Amino acid sequence: MTSILAPLLAAGLLLATPLHAAPPELPVEEPAGFRLTDYRAPTPPGLSGAVTVDTDAVRALLERGGTLPVYVQKLDRSTLPGAPWLLSKPFRQIPGSVWLPNVGLGAPDPATLDWFGRHLERLTDGDRAHGLLFYCLSDCWLSWNTAKRAVLHGYTRVYWYPAGVDGWAEAGLPMEDAHPLPGP
């Protein structure tokens, strides 16, 4: 009987042991340029020239004032004359945010880049030291790209919130309906 049990026990142990363990996730390196595709993917732990913040830090920034939250979720445009945004579902944002769609694309068209620059200028009254908090969803390169773009525009108080609206909602914090600014 023992001679029969030994092979069965060995086979059971073999089946209980995973054939291959998943490799540990390596941190995502900060790219030199912008992320051009696959925007919903793990992001780097930070961004040169910007301050990476968590939910508690965002709450503190907004309570102090002087920092504008900017939501950068992507939207598609209609092909109808006037090209309005297509809102397939309601979107929610951090209260007091301005929604600038598509400014986080890796290679937006020149009109969108110009539109972004003009809105930052208007929203900050031309003050490059005005706080700007960029966010999207969690694991979203759109906010990372946008924060990098603001740094390259010379803004000196740029905050990047990688947990985005998902992290804000998970913390049970208040939200409001989001309405995109009319696009270029």
PEPE-V25916 format. One record per backbone hydrogen bond with DSSP energy under -1.0 kcal/mol. CO is the residue of the C=O (numbers start at 1). NH is the residue of the N-H. E is the energy in kcal/mol with one decimal. If there is no record, write none. Layout:
co=CO nh=NH e=E
co=CO nh=NH e=E
This chain:
co=1 nh=5 e=-1.9
co=2 nh=6 e=-2.0
co=4 nh=8 e=-1.2
co=5 nh=9 e=-3.1
co=6 nh=10 e=-2.3
co=7 nh=11 e=-2.3
co=8 nh=12 e=-2.3
co=9 nh=13 e=-2.3
co=10 nh=14 e=-2.1
co=11 nh=15 e=-2.2
co=12 nh=16 e=-1.8
co=13 nh=17 e=-1.2
co=39 nh=41 e=-1.2
co=39 nh=141 e=-3.0
co=47 nh=50 e=-2.1
co=51 nh=160 e=-2.7
co=54 nh=58 e=-2.3
co=55 nh=59 e=-2.5
co=56 nh=60 e=-2.1
co=57 nh=61 e=-2.6
co=58 nh=62 e=-2.6
co=59 nh=63 e=-2.3
co=60 nh=64 e=-2.1
co=61 nh=65 e=-1.6
co=66 nh=131 e=-1.8
co=68 nh=133 e=-2.8
co=69 nh=98 e=-2.0
co=70 nh=135 e=-2.1
co=71 nh=100 e=-2.5
co=76 nh=86 e=-2.9
co=80 nh=83 e=-2.4
co=84 nh=78 e=-2.9
co=91 nh=178 e=-2.8
co=93 nh=176 e=-2.2
co=94 nh=97 e=-1.7
co=98 nh=71 e=-2.2
co=99 nh=181 e=-2.5
co=102 nh=105 e=-1.1
co=109 nh=113 e=-2.0
co=110 nh=114 e=-2.4
co=111 nh=115 e=-2.4
co=112 nh=116 e=-2.6
co=113 nh=117 e=-2.3
co=114 nh=118 e=-2.6
co=115 nh=119 e=-2.3
co=116 nh=120 e=-2.5
co=117 nh=121 e=-2.2
co=118 nh=122 e=-2.4
co=119 nh=123 e=-3.3
co=120 nh=124 e=-1.8
co=121 nh=126 e=-2.2
co=124 nh=127 e=-2.0
co=127 nh=130 e=-1.7
co=128 nh=156 e=-2.8
co=131 nh=68 e=-2.7
co=132 nh=159 e=-3.3
co=133 nh=70 e=-3.8
co=134 nh=161 e=-2.4
co=135 nh=72 e=-2.0
co=136 nh=165 e=-3.1
co=141 nh=145 e=-3.2
co=142 nh=146 e=-2.0
co=143 nh=147 e=-2.6
co=144 nh=148 e=-2.3
co=145 nh=149 e=-2.3
co=146 nh=150 e=-2.3
co=147 nh=151 e=-2.2
co=148 nh=152 e=-2.4
co=149 nh=153 e=-1.2
co=150 nh=155 e=-2.1
co=151 nh=154 e=-1.7
co=157 nh=132 e=-2.5
co=158 nh=51 e=-2.7
co=159 nh=134 e=-2.9
co=160 nh=53 e=-2.7
co=163 nh=167 e=-2.2
co=164 nh=168 e=-2.1
co=165 nh=169 e=-2.4
co=166 nh=170 e=-2.5
co=167 nh=171 e=-1.4
co=168 nh=173 e=-1.8
co=169 nh=172 e=-1.9
co=176 nh=93 e=-2.6
